[in-house]
């Protein structure tokens, strides 16, 4: 293993590695249950605001702007802990959700409310809970 790789894996210095677009992936889970709530990207400004305010901020690739999660809904993501992986190119945010306790803009608790079943052309999305009904496209 090259010396530079070992150094980043053993250092106590936080040196996040952003991709070519200046983004770093952020996985968000519930601090208590471990449930995966959402996935988003951060740029340096979003990460710095998250670190300083302890409220999750992200970079919207579609809208090309910074956003504070829950700013409109009240379902703010309060940071309990932030971790990074061994080569510091992914962030893991353990959060407590304020407001109604939902993390998805659809009103679902988690953005991962559907599961994929089947294979190839027969693959379909199935809602993981009974609150929703299926619609065909």
FIDO-677004 format. One record per residue: x, y, z of N, C-alpha, C, CB in turn. Coordinates in pm, whole numbers. Glycine has a CB too. Layout:
+--------+--------+--------+--------+--------+--------+--------+--------+--------+--------+--------+--------+
!     nx !     ny !     nz !    cax !    cay !    caz !     cx !     cy !     cz !    cbx !    cby !    cbz !
+--------+--------+--------+--------+--------+--------+--------+--------+--------+--------+--------+--------+
!      X !      Y !      Z !      X !      Y !      Z !      X !      Y !      Z !      X !      Y !      Z !
...
+--------+--------+--------+--------+--------+--------+--------+--------+--------+--------+--------+--------+
! end
This chain:
+--------+--------+--------+--------+--------+--------+--------+--------+--------+--------+--------+--------+
!     nx !     ny !     nz !    cax !    cay !    caz !     cx !     cy !     cz !    cbx !    cby !    cbz !
+--------+--------+--------+--------+--------+--------+--------+--------+--------+--------+--------+--------+
!     86 !   -118 !      0 !      0 !      0 !      0 !     90 !    124 !      0 !    -97 !      0 !    123 !
!     63 !    219 !    -88 !    145 !    341 !    -91 !    135 !    417 !     41 !    101 !    431 !   -206 !
!    245 !    481 !     79 !    252 !    555 !    205 !    140 !    658 !    218 !    386 !    624 !    217 !
!    105 !    726 !    108 !      0 !    829 !    115 !   -135 !    769 !    151 !    -10 !    903 !    -18 !
!   -164 !    647 !    105 !   -290 !    582 !    139 !   -295 !    545 !    287 !   -311 !    458 !     52 !
!   -183 !    496 !    338 !   -176 !    459 !    478 !   -198 !    583 !    564 !    -41 !    392 !    511 !
!   -137 !    694 !    525 !   -146 !    817 !    605 !   -290 !    862 !    622 !    -63 !    928 !    541 !
!   -367 !    863 !    515 !   -506 !    910 !    526 !   -591 !    814 !    608 !   -568 !    928 !    386 !
!   -557 !    686 !    607 !   -633 !    588 !    684 !   -599 !    592 !    833 !   -606 !    449 !    630 !
!   -485 !    649 !    867 !   -442 !    649 !   1006 !   -440 !    788 !   1070 !   -306 !    589 !   1016 !
!   -464 !    890 !    992 !   -454 !   1026 !   1044 !   -574 !   1063 !   1129 !   -440 !   1124 !    930 !
!   -555 !   1159 !   1217 !   -666 !   1217 !   1291 !   -708 !   1349 !   1228 !   -627 !   1237 !   1439 !
!   -644 !   1387 !   1120 !   -680 !   1510 !   1048 !   -798 !   1482 !    955 !   -559 !   1565 !    967 !
!   -897 !   1570 !    962 !  -1013 !   1558 !    872 !   -976 !   1624 !    741 !  -1141 !   1623 !    935 !
!   -967 !   1541 !    635 !   -928 !   1587 !    502 !  -1023 !   1527 !    399 !   -779 !   1550 !    470 !
!  -1148 !   1575 !    396 !  -1247 !   1516 !    305 !  -1203 !   1526 !    159 !  -1382 !   1583 !    322 !
!  -1230 !   1420 !     85 !  -1190 !   1413 !    -56 !  -1314 !   1431 !   -143 !  -1119 !   1277 !    -88 !
!  -1327 !   1549 !   -200 !  -1439 !   1582 !   -288 !  -1409 !   1527 !   -427 !  -1463 !   1735 !   -293 !
!  -1515 !   1494 !   -503 !  -1496 !   1443 !   -639 !  -1462 !   1558 !   -735 !  -1623 !   1368 !   -687 !
!  -1453 !   1527 !   -863 !  -1416 !   1626 !   -965 !  -1516 !   1741 !   -973 !  -1404 !   1558 !  -1101 !
!  -1640 !   1718 !   -931 !  -1742 !   1823 !   -931 !  -1746 !   1900 !   -799 !  -1879 !   1762 !   -959 !
!  -1654 !   1868 !   -708 !  -1650 !   1936 !   -579 !  -1752 !   1884 !   -480 !  -1671 !   2083 !   -599 !
!  -1796 !   1760 !   -497 !  -1901 !   1702 !   -412 !  -1849 !   1581 !   -336 !  -2023 !   1662 !   -495 !
!  -1913 !   1556 !   -223 !  -1886 !   1436 !   -144 !  -2021 !   1373 !   -107 !  -1799 !   1469 !    -15 !
!  -2036 !   1241 !   -125 !  -2162 !   1176 !    -88 !  -2182 !   1176 !     63 !  -2166 !   1031 !   -141 !
!  -2308 !   1188 !    105 !  -2343 !   1185 !    246 !  -2460 !   1089 !    268 !  -2378 !   1327 !    297 !
!  -2436 !    987 !    346 !  -2539 !    890 !    384 !  -2596 !    937 !    517 !  -2481 !    744 !    393 !
!  -2730 !    941 !    527 !  -2794 !    990 !    648 !  -2875 !    878 !    712 !  -2885 !   1113 !    617 !
!  -2848 !    852 !    840 !  -2922 !    749 !    914 !  -2978 !    808 !   1043 !  -2832 !    627 !    944 !
!  -3080 !    744 !   1096 !  -3137 !    782 !   1224 !  -3036 !    746 !   1334 !  -3274 !    711 !   1248 !
!  -3009 !    840 !   1422 !  -2908 !    820 !   1526 !  -2942 !    708 !   1622 !  -2889 !    947 !   1603 !
!  -3070 !    684 !   1644 !  -3111 !    581 !   1741 !  -3129 !    445 !   1676 !  -3241 !    623 !   1809 !
!  -3208 !    438 !   1568 !  -3243 !    309 !   1509 !  -3143 !    260 !   1404 !  -3378 !    318 !   1446 !
!  -3067 !    352 !   1345 !  -2976 !    314 !   1237 !  -3043 !    309 !   1101 !  -2914 !    181 !   1268 !
!  -3174 !    336 !   1095 !  -3248 !    333 !    969 !  -3187 !    432 !    869 !  -3398 !    366 !    993 !
!  -3167 !    387 !    746 !  -3119 !    476 !    641 !  -3232 !    570 !    603 !  -3066 !    396 !    517 !
!  -3208 !    700 !    613 !  -3311 !    798 !    585 !  -3298 !    860 !    447 !  -3308 !    907 !    689 !
!  -3177 !    892 !    406 !  -3159 !    956 !    277 !  -3012 !    952 !    235 !  -3209 !   1101 !    281 !
!  -2990 !    992 !    112 !  -2857 !   1006 !     55 !  -2856 !   1137 !    -21 !  -2819 !    884 !    -39 !
!  -2751 !   1213 !     -6 !  -2740 !   1341 !    -78 !  -2592 !   1374 !    -94 !  -2815 !   1457 !     -3 !
!  -2565 !   1484 !   -161 !  -2428 !   1530 !   -179 !  -2406 !   1659 !   -103 !  -2396 !   1548 !   -327 !
!  -2282 !   1681 !    -64 !  -2241 !   1807 !     -2 !  -2126 !   1865 !    -83 !  -2199 !   1786 !    147 !
!  -2125 !   1997 !    -95 !  -2004 !   2063 !   -142 !  -1934 !   2114 !    -16 !  -2037 !   2180 !   -246 !
!  -1822 !   2184 !    -33 !  -1748 !   2230 !     85 !  -1832 !   2324 !    171 !  -1620 !   2300 !     42 !
!  -1908 !   2414 !    109 !  -1989 !   2508 !    186 !  -2096 !   2435 !    268 !  -2056 !   2611 !     92 !
!  -2163 !   2337 !    208 !  -2266 !   2260 !    280 !  -2203 !   2185 !    396 !  -2336 !   2160 !    185 !
!  -2086 !   2126 !    373 !  -2019 !   2053 !    480 !  -1978 !   2148 !    593 !  -1896 !   1980 !    424 !
!  -1923 !   2263 !    558 !  -1882 !   2359 !    661 !  -2001 !   2410 !    742 !  -1808 !   2478 !    596 !
!  -2113 !   2438 !    675 !  -2234 !   2482 !    748 !  -2287 !   2372 !    839 !  -2344 !   2525 !    649 !
!  -2281 !   2248 !    789 !  -2324 !   2134 !    870 !  -2236 !   2122 !    994 !  -2319 !   2003 !    788 !
!  -2107 !   2132 !    976 !  -2014 !   2122 !   1089 !  -2035 !   2236 !   1190 !  -1871 !   2123 !   1040 !
!  -2058 !   2356 !   1141 !  -2068 !   2471 !   1232 !  -2204 !   2483 !   1300 !  -2039 !   2598 !   1157 !
!  -2312 !   2443 !   1231 !  -2447 !   2458 !   1288 !  -2500 !   2330 !   1351 !  -2543 !   2504 !   1182 !
!  -2440 !   2215 !   1315 !  -2486 !   2082 !   1358 !  -2626 !   2052 !   1305 !  -2486 !   2073 !   1511 !
!  -2662 !   2117 !   1193 !  -2784 !   2091 !   1117 !  -2742 !   2057 !    975 !  -2884 !   2215 !   1121 !
!  -2799 !   1951 !    918 !  -2755 !   1904 !    786 !  -2789 !   2002 !    674 !  -2818 !   1769 !    757 !
!  -2689 !   2033 !    595 !  -2700 !   2113 !    473 !  -2645 !   2030 !    358 !  -2623 !   2252 !    487 !
!  -2700 !   2047 !    241 !  -2657 !   1969 !    125 !  -2646 !   2059 !      3 !  -2755 !   1854 !     98 !
!  -2591 !   2003 !   -104 !  -2584 !   2071 !   -233 !  -2682 !   2001 !   -326 !  -2439 !   2070 !   -292 !
!  -2777 !   2076 !   -380 !  -2873 !   2020 !   -475 !  -2812 !   2024 !   -614 !  -3008 !   2098 !   -472 !
!  -2788 !   1908 !   -671 !  -2731 !   1902 !   -807 !  -2833 !   1949 !   -909 !  -2686 !   1758 !   -840 !
!  -2963 !   1920 !   -889 !  -3065 !   1960 !   -986 !  -3094 !   2110 !   -982 !  -3194 !   1882 !   -961 !
!  -3096 !   2167 !   -864 !  -3124 !   2311 !   -850 !  -2997 !   2395 !   -846 !  -3205 !   2335 !   -724 !
!  -2882 !   2327 !   -836 !  -2751 !   2394 !   -832 !  -2744 !   2499 !   -720 !  -2723 !   2461 !   -966 !
!  -2790 !   2458 !   -600 !  -2782 !   2550 !   -488 !  -2774 !   2475 !   -356 !  -2902 !   2644 !   -487 !
!  -2727 !   2547 !   -255 !  -2718 !   2495 !   -120 !  -2858 !   2486 !    -59 !  -2625 !   2583 !    -33 !
!  -2886 !   2382 !     19 !  -3014 !   2374 !     89 !  -2997 !   2315 !    227 !  -3113 !   2292 !      9 !
!  -3072 !   2372 !    319 !  -3078 !   2323 !    457 !  -3196 !   2227 !    463 !  -3093 !   2443 !    561 !
!  -3168 !   2103 !    491 !  -3274 !   2001 !    497 !  -3375 !   2039 !    605 !  -3214 !   1860 !    524 !
!  -3503 !   2044 !    567 !  -3610 !   2074 !    661 !  -3639 !   2221 !    676 !  -3577 !   2017 !    792 !
!  -3574 !   2305 !    598 !  -3593 !   2449 !    611 !  -3739 !   2489 !    591 !  -3506 !   2522 !    510 !
!  -3807 !   2425 !    496 !  -3948 !   2456 !    471 !  -4042 !   2367 !    550 !  -3979 !   2444 !    324 !
!  -4010 !   2239 !    564 !  -4100 !   2144 !    629 !  -4089 !   2144 !    781 !  -4071 !   2006 !    578 !
!  -3977 !   2190 !    833 !  -3953 !   2182 !    977 !  -3888 !   2052 !   1020 !  -4083 !   2200 !   1051 !
!  -3871 !   1960 !    924 !  -3809 !   1831 !    954 !  -3657 !   1842 !    941 !  -3865 !   1721 !    860 !
!  -3601 !   1926 !   1025 !  -3458 !   1954 !   1024 !  -3382 !   1830 !   1071 !  -3425 !   2076 !   1113 !
!  -3266 !   1806 !   1012 !  -3181 !   1695 !   1053 !  -3073 !   1747 !   1148 !  -3116 !   1625 !    929 !
!  -3092 !   1720 !   1277 !  -2996 !   1761 !   1380 !  -2887 !   1656 !   1391 !  -3067 !   1783 !   1518 !
!  -2765 !   1698 !   1378 !  -2651 !   1607 !   1375 !  -2621 !   1553 !   1514 !  -2527 !   1676 !   1319 !
!  -2617 !   1421 !   1527 !  -2573 !   1356 !   1649 !  -2425 !   1320 !   1636 !  -2658 !   1229 !   1679 !
!  -2386 !   1279 !   1513 !  -2248 !   1237 !   1490 !  -2221 !   1240 !   1340 !  -2221 !   1095 !   1549 !
!  -2099 !   1273 !   1305 !  -2054 !   1266 !   1165 !  -1933 !   1175 !   1162 !  -2021 !   1408 !   1107 !
!  -1935 !   1081 !   1069 !  -1820 !    992 !   1048 !  -1779 !   1001 !    902 !  -1854 !    844 !   1087 !
!  -1657 !    958 !    875 !  -1611 !    947 !    737 !  -1550 !    809 !    719 !  -1507 !   1059 !    702 !
!  -1543 !    764 !    594 !  -1488 !    632 !    569 !  -1335 !    638 !    567 !  -1541 !    575 !    435 !
!  -1271 !    523 !    544 !  -1126 !    512 !    556 !  -1049 !    606 !    465 !  -1085 !    371 !    527 !
!  -1097 !    633 !    344 !  -1023 !    724 !    257 !  -1089 !    861 !    247 !  -1011 !    664 !    118 !
!  -1181 !    889 !    336 !  -1244 !   1020 !    353 !  -1312 !   1073 !    227 !  -1141 !   1119 !    399 !
!  -1376 !    984 !    151 !  -1450 !   1032 !     33 !  -1600 !   1010 !     44 !  -1398 !    964 !    -92 !
!  -1647 !    973 !    163 !  -1791 !    960 !    192 !  -1813 !   1005 !    336 !  -1841 !    811 !    171 !
!  -1926 !   1072 !    360 !  -1963 !   1110 !    496 !  -2085 !   1031 !    540 !  -1990 !   1263 !    505 !
!  -2091 !   1002 !    669 !  -2206 !    935 !    729 !  -2257 !   1028 !    838 !  -2169 !    792 !    787 !
!  -2380 !   1074 !    823 !  -2443 !   1162 !    921 !  -2544 !   1082 !   1001 !  -2510 !   1284 !    853 !
!  -2524 !   1074 !   1130 !  -2622 !   1014 !   1220 !  -2701 !   1130 !   1277 !  -2554 !    927 !   1335 !
!  -2834 !   1129 !   1257 !  -2916 !   1246 !   1288 !  -3038 !   1212 !   1373 !  -2962 !   1312 !   1159 !
!  -3094 !   1318 !   1428 !  -3225 !   1313 !   1493 !  -3313 !   1408 !   1414 !  -3218 !   1353 !   1648 !
!  -3425 !   1356 !   1364 !  -3512 !   1435 !   1278 !  -3612 !   1513 !   1362 !  -3586 !   1344 !   1177 !
!  -3614 !   1644 !   1343 !  -3708 !   1731 !   1414 !  -3843 !   1731 !   1341 !  -3652 !   1876 !   1425 !
!  -3936 !   1808 !   1392 !  -4067 !   1822 !   1328 !  -4147 !   1694 !   1332 !  -4049 !   1866 !   1184 !
!  -4201 !   1655 !   1216 !  -4283 !   1534 !   1206 !  -4201 !   1406 !   1204 !  -4369 !   1540 !   1082 !
!  -4068 !   1420 !   1200 !  -3981 !   1303 !   1202 !  -3964 !   1235 !   1068 !  -4033 !   1205 !   1298 !
!  -4003 !   1302 !    960 !  -3987 !   1243 !    827 !  -3868 !   1308 !    757 !  -4116 !   1259 !    743 !
!  -3794 !   1227 !    681 !  -3676 !   1279 !    613 !  -3697 !   1299 !    464 !  -3560 !   1185 !    634 !
!  -3798 !   1235 !    406 !  -3819 !   1244 !    261 !  -3917 !   1356 !    226 !  -3872 !   1111 !    207 !
!  -3891 !   1423 !    116 !  -3980 !   1532 !     72 !  -4119 !   1481 !     34 !  -3919 !   1606 !    -47 !
!  -4134 !   1349 !     17 !  -4265 !   1290 !    -15 !  -4353 !   1274 !    109 !  -4246 !   1154 !    -83 !
!  -4295 !   1297 !    226 !  -4368 !   1277 !    350 !  -4340 !   1141 !    415 !  -4515 !   1291 !    325 !
!  -4261 !   1060 !    349 !  -4223 !    930 !    406 !  -4111 !    949 !    507 !  -4178 !    831 !    294 !
!  -4101 !    859 !    601 !  -3997 !    863 !    704 !  -3858 !    858 !    640 !  -4015 !    745 !    802 !
!  -3840 !    771 !    542 !  -3713 !    751 !    475 !  -3732 !    767 !    325 !  -3654 !    611 !    508 !
!  -3630 !    811 !    255 !  -3636 !    819 !    108 !  -3636 !    678 !     47 !  -3518 !    901 !     53 !
!  -3598 !    578 !    124 !  -3590 !    441 !     75 !  -3714 !    363 !    115 !  -3463 !    372 !    128 !
!  -3831 !    409 !     69 !  -3959 !    349 !    108 !  -4009 !    244 !      8 !  -4063 !    457 !    123 !
!  -3932 !    218 !    -99 !  -3970 !    115 !   -196 !  -3856 !     15 !   -211 !  -4005 !    178 !   -334 !
!  -3893 !   -109 !   -239 !  -3791 !   -210 !   -265 !  -3808 !   -260 !   -408 !  -3800 !   -328 !   -163 !
!  -3699 !   -306 !   -466 !  -3700 !   -358 !   -604 !  -3716 !   -508 !   -597 !  -3570 !   -319 !   -681 !
!  -3814 !   -560 !   -671 !  -3835 !   -704 !   -678 !  -3841 !   -748 !   -823 !  -3964 !   -745 !   -604 !
!  -3801 !   -870 !   -849 !  -3799 !   -923 !   -985 !  -3664 !   -897 !  -1051 !  -3911 !   -861 !  -1069 !
!  -3656 !   -937 !  -1177 !  -3531 !   -919 !  -1250 !  -3558 !   -864 !  -1389 !  -3454 !  -1052 !  -1259 !
!  -3458 !   -801 !  -1446 !  -3467 !   -752 !  -1583 !  -3593 !   -672 !  -1609 !  -3461 !   -868 !  -1679 !
!  -3662 !   -707 !  -1719 !  -3782 !   -634 !  -1761 !  -3899 !   -652 !  -1664 !  -3824 !   -680 !  -1900 !
!  -3892 !   -753 !  -1578 !  -4002 !   -776 !  -1483 !  -3978 !   -710 !  -1347 !  -4023 !   -926 !  -1463 !
!  -3864 !   -642 !  -1331 !  -3836 !   -575 !  -1204 !  -3942 !   -467 !  -1179 !  -3694 !   -513 !  -1204 !
!  -3984 !   -458 !  -1054 !  -4087 !   -361 !  -1017 !  -4056 !   -306 !   -879 !  -4229 !   -425 !  -1018 !
!  -4110 !   -190 !   -852 !  -4097 !   -129 !   -720 !  -4217 !   -165 !   -636 !  -4081 !     24 !   -731 !
!  -4192 !   -208 !   -515 !  -4296 !   -247 !   -421 !  -4283 !   -155 !   -299 !  -4286 !   -399 !   -381 !
!  -4392 !    -94 !   -257 !  -4386 !     -8 !   -139 !  -4363 !    -92 !    -16 !  -4516 !     74 !   -125 !
!  -4272 !    -48 !     67 !  -4231 !   -124 !    184 !  -4332 !   -119 !    298 !  -4099 !    -75 !    232 !
!  -4425 !    -25 !    293 !  -4527 !    -20 !    397 !  -4666 !    -13 !    333 !  -4505 !    101 !    490 !
!  -4768 !    -33 !    413 !  -4905 !    -43 !    360 !  -4972 !     92 !    340 !  -4989 !   -127 !    453 !
!  -4905 !    202 !    371 !  -4966 !    334 !    358 !  -4989 !    373 !    212 !  -4880 !    438 !    426 !
!  -4912 !    315 !    124 !  -4918 !    354 !    -16 !  -4985 !    247 !   -102 !  -4778 !    383 !    -69 !
!  -5038 !    291 !   -214 !  -5090 !    198 !   -311 !  -5009 !    212 !   -439 !  -5242 !    222 !   -337 !
!  -5004 !    106 !   -515 !  -4926 !    106 !   -636 !  -4997 !    177 !   -751 !  -4893 !    -36 !   -676 !
!  -4921 !    245 !   -831 !  -4974 !    305 !   -954 !  -4889 !    257 !  -1070 !  -4975 !    462 !   -946 !
!  -4953 !    226 !  -1178 !  -4883 !    183 !  -1300 !  -4854 !    303 !  -1385 !  -4965 !     78 !  -1379 !
!  -4740 !    303 !  -1447 !  -4706 !    412 !  -1540 !  -4743 !    372 !  -1680 !  -4557 !    447 !  -1533 !
+--------+--------+--------+--------+--------+--------+--------+--------+--------+--------+--------+--------+
! end
